[in-house]
Amino acid sequence: MARILLIRAIITIPCVTRKVMNHFIFADPVKCIGCYTCMAACSLAHEQQGLLSRPRLEVMRHGNGTAPVSCRHCEDMPCAKVCPVNAITATGHSVHINESNCIGCKLCGLACPFGAITPAADRPAGHPEVYEHYVPEEELADAPGSNYSMPHFLAWNVGRRTVAVKCDLCSFRPRPACVEACPTMALRLVDEQTLAELQNSKRVAALELEKHDDNAAPAAITMSGVQHA
């Protein structure tokens, strides 16, 4: 009886929400197949806008599972608190980096609790692919480039300006490119509607628990919906 009263109390608790919540991309590791399609779509979408082509998310592997990691658009914005030039600001429902104002100090990447901010640099505009008088890089002892295997925060290249890049939710498109390109629909834009659907799923699961006896296996609530044991 006490359990039933508790479940009913949970259902009737009013939902207190902020007037504005930050949106972010949720990755379901159960659905992710590690195909890197999301990274390719992100790179292409930003390159077409004249922005750095480096993907704003990165597929990570842990054991046999994979899932892309991207900016969570934290409401307390620890990255913005350490930026010395105020290049990181909250805009609408997300957190953005002004790549033109960024000085490449990398402090935001160190402050990010999710490791979702990466230093990146592209070849400068008008930079020729091949010079008239070619000199092998190994002979340029006074201006070497960093090895490709070197961590991003330690990498450097002469003649390239490094700035911080992270997920911007493809603010220049109707929907994030990664969400549209994912073949297994493992990526989902989390907004007010998504949270409302999740809250409704929790209510349904609570009602199902009320109908079952104490020996019934509980239902698990995930971002993908209700899953029964």
N, C-alpha and C positions, 0 to 999 in steps of 0.2 A: 504494500500500500504506500509506504514511504517513497519507494522508487517511482511509482506512478505520479505521486504528487510532485516529486522533483522534476520529472520529465515535463509535466504540465507547466510548472513554473518556468522552465527554460524556454518553452514555446511562447509563453506570454510576456517574456521580458522584452521591453521595447528596444528597438535597434537604434543606437545613437551613432550617427555618422557625421563626418566632417562635411562642410559645404563643398569643399573641393578636395578630392583625393588624387594622388599621383597614380598614373597608369604605368604598367610595366608588362614585360613579356614573361609568361610562365612556360617553362619547358617540362614536359612530362617524360621522365627517363624511361618509363615503361613502353612508350610509343616510339621514342627516338631510336633510329637505326644507325646513327653515326655516318650518314652519307655526305655530310658537309654541304648539302644543297643550300641550307640557310646562309652559310658564310659566303658562298658564291653569289647568291641573290643580293645580299647586303652590300658586298663589294661593288657589284655592277650598278646597283641603284644609286649609290653615293658617287661613284665615278661619273655617272651621267649627269650629276648635278654640279660637277666641277669640284667636288670635295675629295678628301683623301680616300683612296681606294681600299684601305685596310678595313677588313670586316669589323663591325661594331659588336660582334659576339664571337665566341670561340667554343667549339665543341670539345668537351673534356671527357676523358675516359677514366673510369674507376672500376677495376675488376673487369667484368663482362658488360658493364653498363656504360652508356654514353648519354650526354645531355649538354646542350649549349649553355654557356654562362654569359649573362649580359647584365647591364646596369639595372638595378632595382628601383631607381629613381626615389631614393630615400627621402622622406619628408624632412628629416633633420639635416640632410646634406652635409656629411662630414667632409666631402671633397671641397665644397664651396667655402667651408670655414678656414681651410688652409691655403686657398688660392690667393697669392699676394697681389694679383691684378684684377680680382673680381671678374674673371672670365667665365665663371660658372654661376648660373642663375636659374631660378625656378620660373618657368614660363607655362602658364596654364596648368596642365596636368602632368608636366614632366620637368626634368632637369636637363639643361642644355649647356654645352661648352662652346663658347665663341672662339673658334679656331684662329680667327684673325688676331684676337687679343692675347691668346695663350703664348707664354714665353718659354714653354717647354721645361719647366723646373721639375716636373714629375712628382710634386708633393701630393697632388690629388690622387694619383695612382697608389701612392704609399698609404694614404688615409682611407682609401676605399676598402670596406670590410669584405667585399665580394671579389676583389681582384678584377673588376670589370672595366677599369680604365687603363688604356695601353698607350705608351708613347709610340708615335709613328711619324714617318717622313716619306714624302714622295720626291721624285726627281724634279728639280725646279723647272718652271715653264721655259721653253726654248732651249733646254739642255740637250745637246746632240747625243745620239746613241753612239756614234763613232766619230772620234776626232780625226782631223786630217793627218796629224802626226801622232799615231797611236803609240803609247808607252804602256807596257804591261804593268798591272797594278803592283806586282811584287817588286818592281823596280822603284816604286814611289815610296821609299822608306820614310820620307818626311811627312807623308799624308796617307797613312794606311786606313782602310775601312775595317769595321768590326766584322767578325766572323758571323755567318748566318745562324749558327747554333747558339750564339751568345744570347742570354736573357734580354728581353726588350728594354728593361730599365738600365742595362749596362751598355747596350748597343749604341753605336754612333757612326756617322758617315760624314766625311768632309763635304761641304757644299750643300748639305741638306738641312733644312730647318725642321726640327722635331716639335710636334705639338701633341697634346693629349686628345685621344679620340675615345668615344664610348657610344652606346646606343642612344639615339635621339628619337626613337620610335618612328623614324622616317616621317618627320613632321612635314615634309614636302610632298607626301603621298597620302591618298585616302586611308591606306592600311599599310602596316609594316611589311616590307618586302619578304622578310624571312617567314612571316606567318602565312603569306600567300603561297610561297614556294615549297613549304614543307610537304613532302609526299604522304606522310603518315598523320598529318595534323597534330604533331606533337607540340607545336607552339601555339600559344593562345594569348591574345591581348587581354590583360586583366583590367577591367574598368568597373564602373558602378553596376552595369548590367550583369557582368560576370559574378560579382559578389552577391547580387540579389538572387541569382540562380543558385549559387552555392548555399546561401542562407535558406532558400526554399528546400534544397536537398536535405539539409540538416533537420528541418522541421518534419519532412517525410520520414527520415530515418528514426526520429524520436517517436513518431506515431507508430511506426512498425515495431519498435522496441516495447511500446506500451501494450501492443496486441499479443506479444509473445510472453511466455513464462520466463522465470528467472534463469532457466537452463538453456535458453536459446542463445545462439552465437550472435553477438552484436554486429551491427553494420559499421563498416569503416567509411569515413567521409574523406574524400580526396578532392583535389581541384577538378578531377574529371567526373566527379559525381559520387553516387552511393555505390559502394562495393560490399557485397555480403561475404562473410567468412565461409 
